[in-house]
Amino acid sequence: MNRRSFLQRSSAFAPNGAVSSAWMEPGAVLRHNLPGMRESVASISAGDLTPYTPRPDKPWDTRRAAHLLRRTGFGPTWEEITAAVGSTPAAVVDGMLSGAPMPDPPPASNGDFPWYNEIHLSPDNSQLQQYYSAASTLQEWWTALMLLPSAMLREKMVLFWHNHFVSEYSKVLVTPFMLTQNQLFRQNALGSFKDLTKQVTIDPAMLIYLDGTTSKAGNPNENYARELLELFTIGVGKYGDGTPHYTEHDIVELARALTGWRVNTTTTSEFKPASFDNGNKTILGATGNFGIQGKTSMDVIDLIFDQTDKDLGKKRAAVFVCSKLYQYFVYDTPDMDIVAGMAETMAANDWQIAPVLRQLLLSEHFMDDNVIGARIKSPVEFVLGSIRQLHLNAGITPTSRNNTDIGKQGLHDPVTAEGYLAQTLLAPPNVKGWPGGRSWISSATVPLRIRYSQLWIDPISGQDGGYGFAPVPFVKSLPDAKTDVNKLLDHLLELMLPLAVTDDARKPLLDALLAGGQTYEWDPDAANAGPRIKDCLIAIAGLGEYQLT
Amino acid sequence: MLRRDFLKRAAQAGAILPIASSGLFARPLNSFLRLQGVAGATDRILVLINLAGGNDGLNTVIPVNDQKYFDARPTIAIKKADALAISDGLALHPSMTGVQQIFNGGDCAIVSSVGYPAQDRSHFRSTDIWHTASPADVIWHTGWLGRYLEALHPEYPATLPTAPFAMQIGTSASLAFQSDHGSMGMAIDNPDRFYNLANGIGVKPDPVPATLAGPELSYVRDVIEQSNVYSTKIHDAVLNAPNNPVTYDSATLAQQLKVVARFINGGLPTNIYIVSVAGFDTHYGQAPLHQGLLNTLSRAVKTFLDDVAYANNADRVVCMTYSEFGRRLNENGSAGTDHGAASPLFVLGKPVKGGVVLGGAPDLTDLDDRGDIKFKNDFRQVYASVLQDWLGFAKDETDTALGGSFTRLPLFDSPAFGVPDEDHARMAGYVLDQNTPNPVRGNTVIGFRIPASARVRVSVVAADGRFVGSVVDRTLEAGQHRATFDTAPLASGTYIYTLEAGPYSVSRRMVVTH
């Protein structure tokens, strides 16, 4: 196929530019997608929220198990996929949702500075240096937690909340507060969205990030009030009858209700009654002396969560967060029927996330062929997925700090690589977070993604250094590696790509493994097998499919 | 090839214009000039500088004679003595010495109180409004530059250009570039890295599945493809760029503009660039933050304009700042400012008709219901001026791209290519009155005004373009004039009469009934 016909064909879907801001509001996400695409979606039966039942035309097999594990974790290994296939979908999901122990805080930074106990609200230069150092320790610790198999879904939700209740390190600066917030997300990762919202509202990092800590009666700061409604709970927009979800006046009044909270030199904030606006406010149609006058009395948050979505008849905050969960786990354009069902489940379960995810992940909709491979990997998914699936050694663990070997190989450590691909943990671009989806893919990031893959598989030194990729042991960990090169290639493709490739695309991959030889000549222990395996894997990682999950 | 296609399109568009049979000012000549102008448009460059977060316009262009400003901002007002005076009652933030120099040199125009009706105070929604040029209550899916470039390049994406039409310096391309055919621009953050990386890639097209994954896969493949196509051209431009005696700061914005200057000076035929600097959301402890941001902006722009001037590109380059909104007049309790409404923007470069503040000082007595500055100039007026008067886009296509007709502002020394349209004529002082009586049977009077002595022709054509009569054809003094025209010989119907003087022309309709 020549380029012209290729472009004409693909332009039926009119590739969307990497737009700089996604819109999480349900009615508006459509702008990422064009009418032609929407129609093509509607024509494909995609299942609903009824529980998935394995059957011959929709089997619980390697492909579907890998789909579930890719979406709920950071790149499954072959061992994890085969273990899931041998179990049941429900058992696998219930295992993910069962509580895992909370990790110990990260190790102390250089010089034994116990940074998570030392809080300086106005750090001097040397304290700032220590906080910076501690922040990179925090990034590595969190990344190392994501690489562990024990609590993948929880860690994936920590990343979700980090991108929902955004705080940027560059403004908060007090690294212990960022750790406290990160642990707050972890503790509540699968719990009540409403409780988490209450805790985030008085979380020290958030009080600094959106200026709550300087907001006072008589002269309230609107920053948190606006984003609480726009980005955290209700979402900006209008209902079908033309009425807005909330008004500018609601923001003014809500800002008054949120006054009174201050950070201090502990990891909890405190309420200062003198700074609280103790008068009546009219918010979202209700009048009263709303506020957050104690950690248990947050009537203003209750009020926000009581709002009903006029179009769907469900709790508006549930619709809002469920559409974001849908985008995170299923597809960039929310299916509003599915979202409405999720919101109903959330309301029926006291705002708990776990039952919503259980229903979604075990649904006919989620398990449908239609959604497999339909998400673009985030940089974190891309980097950590490559590390996990290729058995690479990233040189980081939650209890130690030793990424220096990787630096010597001319390769970036995982946190730095994620940053080059535009996702630095603790540093989302703004309060709305990373827009995700197609915005991850641009002419600036795609060449770099492919280059990273090449270097991980085949470091410049020409040795198996860097992340320590060992091609021969890697393929020999897969079934049929010694006996059938065609089956081996199938397993490699099942592991690394969410979509099947055509015979035309497959042939050069097989050629790479065989390097001109015949299939019966294949021997993974032959002297030149390593470079051929690397060539094949580099070619796989260069396919567009490798950017999908 | 691209240019020829466009000329062909432009010629077809021109065919709807009435064609007078003869005369110095006849339409064919204008059409010809217009095409010349369009061809020239490909050399002109627009660099947009996004001040993300909502720039505090009142502390940028300061109303130093307005006591209300000082009353509203007891801790963060900029003292008149510190500010850099630029015009009556207005002064720049003290850190903006570079911009002051450009302004005083006549190469910077400030458009004050820019905004739009029903200001949205969400960063994200308002940024989208600026990028799409949509009305505040409507969500559009394509960007203003995307629609412009799509109209200019109907052959895309079936035929790819040799260089990107538009570029964002950063990791993702702006919504402003979005069109119905995908993004008309690309993102690039480091040209050297881009070249090295892009050349290592090969992609074999393969059918995509008929599932939701299909469009995503097509999208990824297209980006990979484009990365390859442009890499050599971009690399060559960077290698060709001369090393001019300028030094950019290490700030991100300065480094982004340095990349843009390398592209321009290296001869890359890309016309539109967007750079972006964040941090303007100064809710808290504003003074030092804002000082740093404006200092970065001012120094970077000055260095950039010097850089392109050294390479003899000053006549081709215009920069424009924009920000999603301004900030509230009253400071908040955190020594900062909350989200506001209208704010000023800067248009800079040698082609700019500078040294002026269009709209003057903001009116602090007439605020909106949130206590924010009301807009005097719609941002789409600025876009219309840039598209037509700088990039030479036709008026009808500009109106289509912006979803309406917006009165342009006199931002440029010479309107695009000496082929002014009616807005130019009006701005220059040429007025053509409606004929009276109208509808008419028999004699009708046509009044018109010219700002200077000129040879003037007023002629009448039928709806099909057929020349039917001359009203005036001689040299007249400046001022108001009247001429009488007898419609008795004409059949009933609609006619168009046109005033032509120098490069300017204005037309109106008259209806003849018998």
Interface residues (C-beta under 8 A of the other chain):
Chain A: M1 R3 R4 F6 L7 Q8 R9 S10 S11 F13 A14 P15 N16 G17 A18 V19 S20 S21 W23 G27 A28 L30 R31 N33 L34 M37 S40 V41 I44 A46 L210 D211 T214 S215 K216 G218 N219 P220 N221 E222 N223 R226 E230 V236 E248 I251 V252 Y331 D369 N370 V371 I372 G373 A374 R375 I376 A422 P429 N430 V431 K432 P435 R438 S439 I441 S442 S443 A444 T445 V446 P447 L448 I450 R451 Q454 P498 L499 A500 V501 T502 D504 A505 P508 G542 L543 G544 E545 Q547 L548
Chain B: A52 G53 R121 S122 H123 F124 R125 T127 D128 H131 I139 W140 H141 G146 P157 A158 T159 L160 Q168 G170 T171 S172 A173 S174 L175 F177 Q178 D180 H181 G182 S183 M184 G185 M186 A187 I188 D189 N190 R193 F194 N196 L197 A198 G200 I201 G202 V203 K204 P205 D206 P207 V208 P209 A210 T211 L212 A213 G214 P215 E216 L217 S218 Y219 V220 R221 D222 V223 I224 E225 Q226 S227 Y230 A278 D281 H283 Y284 N332 G333 S334 A335 G336 D338 H339 R370
